[in-house]
């Protein structure tokens, strides 16, 4: 019930922001039009935002033939979590990362970057997959995908107002300063809404992932390596679609454009500390230090996930 309540609050906040931007562009008539567009956008996001996000990142679906070990691991963890097997996707990005999407467990998908498969051992990949399955079980994926869709729509509407200078009935727009402020503040408002629900959600997913995998130290080690990989590799598709950044297990943005000013993720060190404390309660060994990354590192030529190791080529054995 809590997940549905959060979703309702999110949609209400996003819809209100959409209507305010519409009013700034077109006055009272613009508010009515923006409200209608927001309703249609909400409906579209409910049914199609998962597929839209996967297309944004050029995710390619894989099955037991393309990635037998990864598929078997995901299927086993989904069974432990009491979930149906989600659709499994890979994204050709060197940065190790992953996200989950879908409006419900029956229509869910898990997408992993090929950099994660190339550079992380199985026990750490297991922790990452368990984390994404926890998001699916908690129904966080609906919130994440709809937020990404609506935040992008708000940004587009703000840019529309800037380009056309407003369309008020008296032919007097909001003015260049007001439209400029709207163009900047409206997307930031969407980001603040994303932040409001995202940070606690990550802690909850970490805790649930430790229960699903039975190995909190594996996820803690994975978070160490993911944070190092985030700093070493630029995620080109995430940089092009920053509204989807909150969906990933680790913030994929480099921060070169001040994206980290409004980070949707809690501190990685705090997440690791919470997992290490949980590991002590479970009698598990503490997380270990992972080797550092170098941007010059290349993916290994063989992979434990079945077939040749992933690479940056546009087509390959993954899809």
N, C-alpha and C positions, 0 to 999 in steps of 0.2 A: 504493500500500500504506500510505503514511503517513496518508492521509485515513481509511482504514478503521481504522487503529490509534487515531487520535484519536477517531473515532466510538465505538469500543468503550470507551475510557477514559471518555468523556463519559457514555455510557449506564450504565456501572458506577457512576460517582460519583453520578449522579442517582438511580439505583435504590437505592443504599445510603442516600442521604439520605431518600428516600421511606420506606424500611423503618424507619429510625430514628424518623422522625416518627410513623409508625404505631405503633411500640412505645411511644412516649411517651404516645400517646392510649389505647391498649388493651392494653398489656403484651405478653406473648408471643403471645397470640391476635391482637392487633392487628398485630404484626409479620408474621404469616403472611398475614393479610388484606391488609395493605399491600403485601406482596411480590406477591401475586396481582394486585392492582390495578395495581401498577407494570408487571408483565409485559403486562397488557392495554393499559395506557397506551402502553408502548413499541411494541406492535404497531399500535395506532391511530395513533400519531405517525408511524410509518414510512410508512404508506399515506395518511394523511389530513391531516397537519399542514400541508402546503402550502396545501390548500384552506381549512383552518381559519384560517390567518394571513391569507389574502386576504379572507376574509369579515370578520375582525376589523377590517380597514381599509376595508371596503366598496369593494374594488377592482372596477373594471368592465373587462371584456375589450374590446379594440379590435383591429381588423384593418386591411387595406390600404384599405378604403373609409372608415373613420372617421379614420385618421391615416396617410395614405399616405407622407409623408416620414419620419416616425418609424419606421414599419414597414419601409420600404426601408433605412433606416440600420441598424436592428437586424439585419435579414436579411443585409446585407453584412458587418457585423462578426462575426456568428455564422459566416459562411462563412470569414472570415479566422481565426477561432479554431478551426475544424474541428468546429463544433457544429451540430446541427440547430436550426432556427428555434424559439426558445422562445415560449410563449404570452406575449402582451403585454397589460399591464393599466395603467390609469391610476387614481389616487386623487385625489379632489377635496379637496386640502389646499393652502393657500397657501404653506406652507413648502416650499422646493425640497429634494427628497430622493428616494431610490430604494432598492429592495432586490430581491434575487433569492430564489427559493424553488424547492423541488422535490427529490425524492429521488434523481434522476439526470438527466443531460442530455436524455434522451428524455422526461422528464416535468417539465420546468423552466418557470419563468415569471419574467418581469421586470416589476416594477411601478414606475411613476414617478409622483411627485406632479405635479399640474397646475401648481403653482407653479414647478417646474423648467422645464416647457415654456414658461411664460409669460415668464420672466425671464432665461433663459440662451441664448446663441448656439449655433448648431449644433455648432461644434467642441468646446464644453464639454459639451453633451449627449452627444456621441459618446464623450468620455472617461468619462462616468458609465456609459453603456451598456456600454462595454468593460470597466469595472471589474466590473459585475454579471455579465457573461459569463465573466470570469475566475473568479469564485466558482463558477459552474456547472461550468466545466471542471475546477477543482480539487476539485469535489464538496464544497465547503464548505456548499452550500445544505442538504444533508441534516443536517449538524451544527446549522446555525442554526435550521432549522424544528423539529427535534426538541427542541432546547434550549428554544425558546420554549414548546412544548407542555408539556414536563415541568416547567419552572419554574413555569408557571401552575398545574399540578396540585399541585405541592408547596405553593404558597401557599394553594390552596383547602383542602388537607388540614390545614395548620396552623390556618387559620381555623375549620375544622370542630372541631378539638380545643379551640380557645378557646371556641367557642359551647357545646359539650356538656360541657366540663370533664373530659374523659377518660372512658374506659369500661373500666377494669381489672376483672378478674374478681372482685376482693375489694371492689368498689364504692368503692374509694378512688382517685380520679383523681390526676394528677400535681400537683394543687394550683394555685391561681391564679397564683402567681409563676412556677412552671415552665411553665405553659401560655402565659403572657404572653411569657416568654423564647422559647419554641418558636415562637410566632406571629411574632416579630421575627427570630429567628436562622435559621429554616429558609429563608425566602425570600432572606435575605442569603447563606446558603450556596449556594443555587442561582445567585445573581448572581456569586459568586466563581468558581464553575465556568465560567460563561459568560466571565468575564474571562480565565481562564487560557488559553483557546484563541483568543480573539477578536483580540487586539492584533496578534500576528504574522501572523494570517490577512489582516488589512487591508493590511499592507505587501506581502505576497505578491501579493494581488490588484491593488494599484497597479502593481507591477512588470509583472505579466502584462498588465494593461490597456494599459500603454505599448507593449508589443510588439504587441498586437492592433490598436490604433489607429494605431501608428506615430507618435504625437504625445504624449509625456509632458507637454509644456507645456500642452496642452489640458486634461488631467486636473488638473494643478496649478492652473490658473486656475479650473477648476470647483470644486476644493476650497476655494479662497479665497472664492468666491461662496456656496458651500453653507454655510460656517461663518458668514458674515455673515447669510445668510438664516435660519439656525437661531436666531440671537439676535433677529432682527426679527419672526419669525412663530412662534406657538405651534402645534404639531402636535397637534390635539385628540385624534385617534384614537390616536396614539402615547402621549400622556399617559394615556389610558384603558387602554392595554395596554402598560405599560412592559416586560413580559417580552419583547416583540418588538423593543426598541430596538437590540439588538446586530445585527439583520439589516440595518439601513440603512447606507448608505455614510458618513453622518455621524450622530453621535448626535442623534436628533430631540428629546430631552427638554430642557426649558427649564432644569432644575436648581432650579426653585422649591421642589421637595420634596426637595432634597438628592439628586436622582437622579444627579448627576455625581460624587458621592462615590465610587461604584464604577463609573466609566465603562468601558464595554466597548470603547471606541475609543482608539487612540493619539492623541497630540497632532497636530492638523491641521497645525501649523507643521512638525513633524518629518516628516510625510508629504510635505508640499510640498517640503521641503529635499531629501529623498531623490529625488523626481521631478525636481527641477531639476538635481541631480547626474547623474541618468540622461540628462537632455536634453543636458547638456554632452558626455557620452560619445557620444551619437548625433549631435552636431553640430546640435542644434535650438536655436531661440531660447529664452531664459529666460522664465519665467512673468511676466505683467504684473500690475499692481495692478488690481483690479476696483473699480468705483464702490461707494460705501457704500449700505446699505439704509435705508429708512425705513418704519416700520410703516404709515404713511399711503399708501404706494405701492399702486396698484391694478394688476391685470393688464391688459396691452394688449388692445385689442379685436380685433386680428387676430393670427394665429399662423402661423409657417412650417411647422407640422406638418399642415396640412390642416384646413379648416373653421374655425369661429369659435374664438377663444381660450378656453381652459378657464376656468371660474368656480366659485363655491361653490354654484351652484344644484344641486338634487338630481338633476335629469335634464338631459341635453344631448346635443350631437352626439358625445360620447365613448362613449356606451353606453346 
